[in-house]
Amino acid sequence: MFQLPSYVGPCAFGIRMGIIVPGTDLQRMLLDVVVRLDSDGMLGDGDVLSITESIVARAQNNMITTEKTAEEIQKILSLTPSSRVGVVFPIASRNRFSLILESIAKAVPEGEVIVQFSYPDDEVGNQIIPPEVAEELDERYNGFFTPEEINGNHTHPLTGVNYLSLYEEIIRQEGAKPSIILCNDPKRIAEFNPDGVIIANIHPREKTKKLVKTVIANCCTLQEICSSGRCPPSSEWGLLGSNMSSGCRLKLAPFEAEEFVCYLQEKILGKTGKRVEILVSGDGAYKDPSSGIYELADPKAAFGATPGIKAVLREGVKMKYLIDKFHGEGRSDIEIMEKIAEESQREKEIHCVDCLGTTPRKMEDLLASLADLITGSADAGTPLVLIKGIYRQHSS
């Protein structure tokens, strides 16, 4: 029987599973793995299970071709093959955006696609042009310029890709005319008289749409594309959270992930008698201190979570401060531990000094970020993560 020592605090385990393909009965597969965890003594009440969004979407076969996506774009924006369409503030990513851009270009093969980049970085910190170059160009061209006005071939410092050239080539390959601009004012897309505009940024998408709508009424966010279906291929997140798959297909975010985890929670309770919390995790909400890249290219860190997680903020007392405080009062080590235990159970105003440095954060964001680090972007072969000692510790 597996048993963690009592002195071990919160921890997470990557759980290996078999191959998941379209049509896999993922609920049954996960239930079998969890029953095994329980029989090995690893599962307890209050544990958390994090499932990567990738295997949920794959099992659902939530894939859509670029051709079908192009048809959806034509329908939503009432475009014809010769229309002119604007794309405002896309992120610079081959995995995340190249097939979306291909779909947009396929929608207007005889028309024009105007891509407006923010600069010097995209929304999640990918460098479009170096900051010092951006500063010079900003002064010279008053915040609006084209790749032809940039001196030098500036590539992403980590991937080595020139995204301005790449996106231009993707559009051209579909027959459309590419026009690339760099400007941080989304309303200036109107200067190209587009027939429709796609708001391509992620987290501030509604704010950006509100601004663009003042100058171009016919606009939509990525979330509004491929989001109207009642079964896969579709997602309530539309193209947000989508990834490149094989064969010119986009893997959409999971379909109704919330229902998926709530159903699984009840099945696990019935099989094991254990009440666990479950989430479907995407990118962790992590900003790399070296590159400045913000990992959260998904619309949320967790696409779905059981109610026990969604309703909880992780809060706490500042243990370091309390140790110093009680030690200064002359208390013994045992008394200090007893006092900290008392303080951790007491409700406090969030601005009290005992809570300094313990900013409340959503449990689902913290848990999804932890799980993302365990599974790894390159896929460590552990699409299920068992997290112990965080949720139960908070709610005890």
Beta strands, then each sheet from edge to edge (+ up, - down):
strand 1: 11-15
strand 2: 48-52
strand 3: 63-65
strand 4: 84-88
strand 5: 112-117
strand 6: 177-182
strand 7: 196-199
strand 8: 219-221
strand 9: 243-244
strand 10: 249-251
strand 11: 277-281
strand 12: 302-305
strand 13: 313-314
strand 14: 361-362
strand 15: 384-388
sheet 1: 1+ 15- 2+ 11+ 12-
sheet 2: 3+ 10- 9+
sheet 3: 6+ 5+ 4+ 7+ 8+
sheet 4: 13+ 14-
end
